[in-house]
Structures are given as C-alpha cells and as structure tokens.
C-alpha cells in the first residue's frame, strides 16, 4: 500500500479517494484533498517529520500522519 | 473609543502578512490586552479611515480555518460566533496571500458564510509579476460577491483602498453567504438546523454544533435543540469533510476563471535554500552557527546597556537619598522601589536582543525549518522542535526564553518547556558560581592546559542542560495532559524581514514584559525591603547595643556603622527568619547568614553575593568582589573553628543554585505565561526540593 510516507524524495503521488476518512480535518483544510497532487520535498534528518508540497501548500507533517494517507503513485 | 467607530476583525492564515497590514493600518496606536474571560493576548489598534471615521481593529491570531485546533484559533471562533452588538465585529477584513490564494480562500469562504460584511485584502501583490500571477479582479469581485483590495503591506501600497473598502462595506447591506453549505450536502438536515434560530446565520449554527461552542447570547431552548444535532458524531465529521471538499470545489471553479499562474516564471529560490537549511548535516551546522551568534550577542551587546542601567539606577537611588529628608519613605524608595524597578529594567537589553533575533528568524521563514530539524529529537523529551530556542536562550536569561515558548502550539509541550527552562544556567548564576569557585577550587591546570576552575564552570553549565532535558523527560512521563498529538507546520516562503514589523515586535514584547512581570517584581521587592529593614525591639535597640558593647570601643566610625548594620540585619525580620530556618539548612552545611542570603536571593540569584557582602559587614560594593571574597574566605564556622566556605559547603551551595528557582522575575513570567499560580508554584517547590536534596547529598557525601 502506498502512502505519503512511502514516497521517495522528489516523487509525486495523488491522494486517493479512500483515504478521505483518515485525513484529519485540519490537513484537509490545508489542501490535502482526495485527488490532490502530493510531492515529498524533504525528509528530516531523523526520518521524521516529512516536508510535503500539496495543492500549493508546503507543509511539514509527522510520519505517523503521513502513513495514514493513501496515495496512487504518479508512474503506476 | 466612540460609538461610531467601526469594529473590524482582522483575520487570515499565518504567513500572509497579516501583522504587516495591522501595523500599517494602526501605526503606533496599538494596545495589547487579554481577551475578556479567555487567557490569550489580544492586539487592538485604532485606524483613521477618514477624517471623520475611525476603526478599532482587532488582530486575531493567524488561522487556517474557523474550526479551531489550538487556543489561539478558538479565539477566532469565539469572536465570530458572538452576536452581541457591543463585541461582535461590524466588518471582517480577511488577509490572503496572493501566492496561496486557493488555500486562503477556504477561510474566506467560511467567513463569508457567517453573513458578516467582509473585505478581502489580497496581500503581497508586488510579487505577482515575479511569480507570473495574474488576477481578473472585477470578475473575482463578482464571483466572490465581496469588496476586494490588492495590497502590498510591506511596501505600504493599497492601504488607503483598504480603508475606503471598510467604510463602503460597513454601510452596505447584510452580506450573503458564498457557498451555501446546505444545498450540496444534506438539504433536509441543514433546513432543520436553520429553523432553530433566526438570529444566527446557518453557518454560525453549524459551527456551534460542530465546535460545541455556544455564545452567551443563545437561549437555553435553542441550545438544547442544537445539542440534539450533536448525537451522531460520525455524521458531523463526515459532513465537515464534505463541506471542506465542497468549498474547495467552489473555490477551484472561481479561480479557474479569474486567477492565472505561470509556473515557468516562478524562480525556485525556496528549494535551493531548503536544500541547505534542512540538509542532514549542513542544516544542523547552520543552526548551531545561528545559535552561537545569538548566544554571543545576548552576552556581548547587552552587557554595556545593562551596566549603564545598573549604574543609572544606583545614581538615582543615591540622588534620592541625598536630596530627600531621611526617613522610612526615602528608605523605601532607595532600598525597595528604585532597585525593584531597576531589577526589571535591567533585563530590557537581553529581552530586546533576543526578541530581535527571534523576530528575524520568524519573519524570514527560517524558524519553520528549525522546527522541522529538531522535532524528532525534542519529541523524545516531551517537547517539540520549537523548544530548542527557549532552552538555548535560557543561558542568558530565563525570562525572554519563557516568553519565546509562545510559538509552541501544543500546551503540554509548551508547559514542559516553560517548566524546564529555568534549569539552564542563566547569567545570574555566574556571579554566584564565580565567587564560590574562586573560594573552593584551586587555581591550577589539569592535563597541563585546562584551567580547573573553568572546567568546573563548564560542568555546571552541562549540569544545567542535562537537568533540563531530564526534567522534561520526567514531566513528559508524569504530566497527564491531554493534547492532540497532531502536528502540522507550514513551511513558508523565505522572505526578507521587514524592519518595521521587527521593531514593533521587539517593542511590544519588551513592553509586555516590563508591565506584566514588573508589577509583581516591584511588589515582592517592597516586601523584602520591609522584612530586611524592620524588626522587633532588639532591632530597634541595635545601635545602642553595639555602641555600648565594650568590644566595639576601639572601632572607627565606619567600622562601627558596619557593625550596626550587621547587627540590625541579624535582628530584622529577615534575620530572625534566617535564624528560624537554620535547623533546616544546617544539614546542607549552611548557617543563618547563608540562610538570609538564600532568602534574599530568592529575588534574583546574584543578590546572594550582595547579601553576604552586607552580612559580613563589607562595604556594599558589588563590583569589588575581592574584598567580599576575602571576607568569605576568612569567615569561620564557630562549631568547627575552621573555614565556613570549605569545599563541601561551596559545592553544596553551587548545586543548590544550579537547581533552585531563585528568581522572582522568572516566577512572575511563568505566572503570566501559564495564566495561573499553579505552575509557577509547582516549579518553585519542585526545584527547591530537588535543590535541597541534591545539596544535602553533596554536603553529606563530601564532608
């Protein structure tokens, strides 16, 4: 299963419709919508948090949250 | 404030330049206070809209939506739900960043649905060309059905247009909702909700239900009906999710017609800078360098102004002493109030410098990168990435450090940071350590090159850091505070800091400190003065006793006065207090004189040296430590006939000062920041207990 946490740096994915219930409202409001393009920009030196770019917003979220959000990878 | 003033609430996402706009609109007409009934600071300012019309602008905390996740954000909700004519805003001014318009419009769409007249200020429009952004303003106005002004707050462009739009908006008819959440999600459900009260807009009622937040103006009957809607929580959540997605769909539709961004024009400075600042090695190296600069500056730049302030207050005290008739009032002024105020003012340079740096780091957008780098490490100790700043700046002074914890959003993480920050070795401990090290540690080299005295000092700094981290870990495991572990930080674009914003920030925070903590410090200074300069009959007869004592006949006048002062201190209330606590501190190796110093230095640690100086009848000249040192070195313990300040006593005292929270100012600021006496008292007694036990062990093991 691909989630935001399984992306490599620079890789792009699309948030899947199924993960809607797992996305906290706050993240949804910040642009993490189903269908939105997510890019993993950077991983913090201790492998957590993750720095993502989604829907024009640049956000740092903890790995725990990122692994709950399913994605479809761009090249699959 | 007059009745005709327009009440404007300023709302916007973080990093949209909301504060810049607030500063431009209000200038120096700003005031910081508390929201009534809520424990969060509120910033208000008066703006002259036209020669005849003023506006009172309230700067609400930055938020991404009206659904709050932090204390700051719940203020926004509370303000917007309030239907009371006196308190509710007449006009809402929403600030949006031109680059992140889509996300910013989510908040706008929520606000618009409240049906309060709204002005949208699209900020940072000076960036549009560079980023390849174009906006069809008239179509956007039509689609959003609102007043829109393009502004560049930093460049002071469009401010007049904002003022005009506020006036126009104020006289216009009631605003209509933008999205109309009802029809798309569940028309029947929302129809029933709207039926409950005609006094509130549908969206206000919906927020009351979802946020469980009911304004005082709502009737009991209405509240009960609303509570019935809360039965099915999962349905609420689902509808909230649907609502958000629906809002974004609407926004996308509108922006497609009105907003164009040419991505090829965007210069990607951000990703280049991020590669350096968040690099797994360079990131930490750069951060360490920044800390080093801050650390150095707080000591270097502040020492001169602090010396000047110190000298000035001594002169004022001296001047008052010479020019007012001798008496209790003059004594209160010269020994209580003036030094008390001086004790507050002297921190201003350190606070100002520290906040200068923090404001620059925040404004440039670098702070978010530090949070990103440090979050995982600090999380293990119950803190988060932002806690590193207070811990480091605590080595200068715990007061600005504790004020810097405000950037931490999780209450538990912030509280832990506040509670452990006083462990870091602040500059007030230095005089105490310096004199004790000089007394008990021989001035010799170890391994041929290391100065033993310096090494001990370094160990004391290390002890401070280690105990802070350890205490944080223990608090993390023991404090039962429920906070959402959810964490999201926006990584804003890098920006050049605005001098005006930074100056406002520094002035405002410094003022908050001086007036907030100042009152309490002043009050306690007066109490300490009273206790040290009053006493029972023995105190009043002290002069008589000293003069008639045969042993004192050969003393010259100066020595006699010192002797009198010293006897007076012994017989004063605080001296009696010292005698009273002697049995308690005896196991630590201290006598009643040291006990007095412990009590007086509760005000501030450095008072320890000055108090001992008085007690040992030395001229109260703080600068001249050699004489104090000599006196301390020659002080004899009457029980053993040996030196009072031997190795075990010195070590015990240093350990005591490392742990005890001997700082009134810190206590005051913790009270201010936690808005209760609970935490500062827990901190005070917890640290005192730790100090006592550690000193006891140190003394007993070493002697």
Boltz contact constraints between the chains, C-beta under 6 A:
constraints:
  - contact:
      token1: [A, 24]
      token2: [B, 486]
      max_distance: 6.0
  - contact:
      token1: [A, 25]
      token2: [B, 240]
      max_distance: 6.0
  - contact:
      token1: [A, 26]
      token2: [B, 69]
      max_distance: 6.0
  - contact:
      token1: [A, 28]
      token2: [B, 244]
      max_distance: 6.0
  - contact:
      token1: [A, 29]
      token2: [B, 64]
      max_distance: 6.0
  - contact:
      token1: [A, 29]
      token2: [B, 65]
      max_distance: 6.0
  - contact:
      token1: [A, 29]
      token2: [B, 106]
      max_distance: 6.0
  - contact:
      token1: [A, 29]
      token2: [B, 244]
      max_distance: 6.0
  - contact:
      token1: [A, 30]
      token2: [B, 64]
      max_distance: 6.0
  - contact:
      token1: [A, 31]
      token2: [B, 103]
      max_distance: 6.0
  - contact:
      token1: [A, 33]
      token2: [B, 248]
      max_distance: 6.0
  - contact:
      token1: [A, 42]
      token2: [B, 278]
      max_distance: 6.0
  - contact:
      token1: [A, 44]
      token2: [B, 372]
      max_distance: 6.0
  - contact:
      token1: [A, 45]
      token2: [B, 280]
      max_distance: 6.0
  - contact:
      token1: [A, 46]
      token2: [B, 376]
      max_distance: 6.0
  - contact:
      token1: [A, 48]
      token2: [B, 376]
      max_distance: 6.0
  - contact:
      token1: [A, 49]
      token2: [B, 375]
      max_distance: 6.0
  - contact:
      token1: [A, 56]
      token2: [B, 100]
      max_distance: 6.0
  - contact:
      token1: [A, 57]
      token2: [B, 103]
      max_distance: 6.0
  - contact:
      token1: [A, 58]
      token2: [B, 491]
      max_distance: 6.0
  - contact:
      token1: [A, 59]
      token2: [B, 488]
      max_distance: 6.0
  - contact:
      token1: [A, 59]
      token2: [B, 490]
      max_distance: 6.0
  - contact:
      token1: [A, 60]
      token2: [B, 372]
      max_distance: 6.0
  - contact:
      token1: [A, 60]
      token2: [B, 489]
      max_distance: 6.0
  - contact:
      token1: [A, 60]
      token2: [B, 491]
      max_distance: 6.0
  - contact:
      token1: [A, 61]
      token2: [B, 488]
      max_distance: 6.0
  - contact:
      token1: [A, 62]
      token2: [B, 487]
      max_distance: 6.0
